[in-house]
């Protein structure tokens, strides 16, 4: 009986180990901490596998466990409201996003991505990087699908703005095509 449960767990859950490890590394930014997080995730999944409904989405279930485990680690910070600093004239910045620069380096994208606040960065990781559907991401985050869509929209906008700002700082592109002029807005 236990062997059958183990085989089912291996077949349903362990196949997602590489993508969960990738996600944990992105969340934690430290390989050792990420490995501990993945280990905790699979331990919790194994302990509660008898409550998993066969035929449902095991991938989203595992992401939910991973994110809950991660949240447990960061509980104090997670209760804080997300504060986003807005510079410049806010009212004129609502309507047009600056173009994303054509020339990007890996370092500039990573640096811009790190500046996106965590709830938005997590949504971007789940949907844009790990390619979960909106529904899977909503299930993993335990939020409504509209919240996922909103976080994605805002996260993508913040990422575009940060990349445009970095490009403007290097004289590559700016507001309305004028080198060196870009505005930050939400």
C-alpha positions as CSV (number, residue, x, y, z in Angstrom):
1,X,0.0,0.0,0.0
2,X,2.8,2.4,0.9
3,X,4.7,1.5,-2.3
4,X,1.6,2.4,-4.3
5,X,1.4,5.8,-2.6
6,X,5.1,6.4,-3.2
7,X,4.8,5.5,-6.8
8,X,1.8,7.8,-7.2
9,X,3.7,10.7,-5.5
10,X,6.7,10.1,-7.7
11,X,4.5,10.1,-10.8
12,X,2.4,13.2,-9.9
13,X,4.7,15.4,-7.8
14,X,8.4,14.6,-8.3
15,X,8.2,15.4,-12.0
16,X,7.8,19.0,-11.0
17,X,11.0,19.1,-8.9
18,X,13.2,21.0,-11.4
19,X,10.7,23.9,-12.0
20,X,9.9,24.2,-8.3
21,X,13.7,24.4,-7.6
22,X,14.0,27.1,-10.3
23,X,11.2,29.1,-8.7
24,X,12.6,28.7,-5.2
25,X,16.0,30.0,-6.4
26,X,14.3,33.0,-7.9
27,X,12.3,33.7,-4.8
28,X,15.2,33.2,-2.3
29,X,18.1,34.4,-4.4
30,X,20.3,31.9,-2.4
31,X,20.8,28.3,-3.6
32,X,21.1,26.8,-0.1
33,X,18.0,28.5,1.2
34,X,16.1,27.6,-2.0
35,X,17.2,23.9,-1.6
36,X,15.8,24.0,2.0
37,X,12.6,25.5,0.7
38,X,12.1,22.9,-2.0
39,X,12.9,20.1,0.6
40,X,10.3,21.6,2.9
41,X,7.8,21.9,0.1
42,X,8.1,18.2,-0.9
43,X,8.1,17.1,2.8
44,X,4.8,19.0,3.3
45,X,3.4,17.6,0.0
46,X,4.3,14.0,1.0
47,X,2.7,14.5,4.5
48,X,-0.5,15.7,3.0
49,X,-0.5,13.7,-0.2
50,X,-3.4,11.6,1.1
51,X,-5.5,14.8,0.9
52,X,-4.5,15.5,-2.7
53,X,-7.4,14.8,-5.1
54,X,-6.1,12.6,-8.0
55,X,-6.9,14.1,-11.3
56,X,-6.6,17.7,-10.1
57,X,-3.6,20.0,-10.9
58,X,-0.7,18.7,-8.9
59,X,1.6,21.4,-10.3
60,X,-0.5,24.2,-8.9
61,X,-0.9,22.4,-5.6
62,X,2.9,22.1,-5.3
63,X,3.4,25.8,-6.2
64,X,0.8,26.7,-3.5
65,X,2.8,24.6,-0.9
66,X,6.0,26.2,-2.1
67,X,4.6,29.7,-1.8
68,X,3.0,29.0,1.6
69,X,6.4,27.6,2.9
70,X,8.1,30.7,1.5
71,X,5.6,33.0,3.1
72,X,6.1,31.2,6.5
73,X,9.8,32.2,6.2
74,X,9.0,35.8,5.4
75,X,5.9,36.2,7.5
76,X,6.9,39.5,9.1
77,X,7.7,41.2,5.8
78,X,4.6,39.8,4.1
79,X,2.3,41.6,6.6
80,X,3.7,44.9,5.7
81,X,1.9,46.8,3.0
82,X,3.6,47.1,-0.4
83,X,5.0,50.6,-0.8
84,X,6.0,51.7,-4.3
85,X,7.9,54.9,-4.6
86,X,6.6,57.2,-7.3
87,X,8.8,59.9,-8.6
88,X,8.0,62.9,-10.8
89,X,4.7,64.1,-12.1
90,X,2.3,61.3,-11.5
91,X,-0.8,62.6,-13.4
92,X,1.0,63.0,-16.8
93,X,2.6,59.5,-16.5
94,X,-0.6,57.4,-16.4
95,X,-1.3,57.1,-20.1
96,X,1.8,56.1,-22.0
97,X,4.5,53.6,-21.2
98,X,8.0,54.4,-22.4
99,X,9.2,51.9,-25.0
100,X,11.3,49.0,-23.7
101,X,14.9,49.5,-25.0
102,X,15.9,47.3,-27.9
103,X,19.3,46.6,-26.4
104,X,19.2,44.8,-23.0
105,X,21.8,43.0,-21.1
106,X,21.1,40.1,-18.8
107,X,22.4,42.1,-15.9
108,X,20.1,45.1,-16.6
109,X,17.0,42.8,-16.8
110,X,18.0,41.0,-13.5
111,X,18.6,44.4,-11.8
112,X,15.2,45.7,-13.1
113,X,13.5,42.5,-12.0
114,X,14.9,42.8,-8.5
115,X,13.4,46.2,-8.1
116,X,9.8,45.0,-8.8
117,X,8.1,44.5,-5.4
118,X,7.7,40.9,-4.3
119,X,3.9,40.2,-4.9
120,X,4.3,41.5,-8.5
121,X,7.6,39.7,-9.0
122,X,6.1,36.4,-7.8
123,X,3.2,36.7,-10.3
124,X,5.7,37.5,-13.1
125,X,7.7,34.4,-12.1
126,X,4.8,32.1,-12.0
127,X,3.1,33.2,-15.3
128,X,5.8,34.7,-17.5
129,X,8.8,32.5,-16.4
130,X,7.3,29.3,-15.2
131,X,4.4,29.5,-17.7
132,X,1.6,28.7,-15.3
133,X,-1.9,29.6,-16.5
134,X,-3.6,32.5,-14.8
135,X,-5.9,29.9,-13.0
136,X,-2.8,27.8,-11.9
137,X,-1.1,31.0,-10.6
138,X,-4.3,32.1,-8.8
139,X,-4.6,28.6,-7.2
140,X,-0.9,28.6,-6.2
141,X,-1.1,32.1,-4.7
142,X,-4.6,31.5,-3.2
143,X,-5.9,34.7,-4.7
144,X,-8.7,35.4,-7.2
145,X,-7.6,35.2,-10.9
146,X,-8.3,39.0,-11.2
147,X,-5.7,39.7,-8.6
148,X,-3.1,37.6,-10.6
149,X,-4.0,39.6,-13.7
150,X,-3.7,42.9,-11.9
151,X,-0.3,42.0,-10.3
152,X,0.9,40.8,-13.7
153,X,-0.1,44.1,-15.4
154,X,1.4,46.2,-12.7
155,X,4.5,44.1,-12.5
156,X,5.1,44.2,-16.2
157,X,4.6,47.9,-16.2
158,X,7.1,48.4,-13.3
159,X,9.6,46.2,-15.2
160,X,9.2,48.2,-18.4
161,X,9.6,51.5,-16.6
162,X,12.7,50.3,-14.8
163,X,14.3,49.1,-18.0
164,X,13.4,52.3,-19.8
165,X,14.9,54.3,-16.9
166,X,18.1,52.3,-17.0
167,X,18.3,52.8,-20.8
168,X,17.7,56.5,-20.4
169,X,20.5,56.6,-17.8
170,X,22.8,55.2,-20.5
171,X,21.5,57.6,-23.2
172,X,19.9,54.8,-25.2
173,X,16.2,55.8,-25.2
174,X,14.1,58.3,-23.3
175,X,10.7,59.9,-23.0
176,X,9.2,60.4,-26.5
177,X,12.4,59.2,-28.1
178,X,14.6,61.9,-26.5
179,X,17.8,60.3,-25.2
180,X,18.3,60.7,-21.5
181,X,14.8,61.6,-20.5
182,X,12.5,59.0,-18.9
183,X,9.9,59.3,-16.2
184,X,9.0,56.8,-13.6
185,X,5.3,56.3,-12.9
186,X,2.9,53.7,-12.0
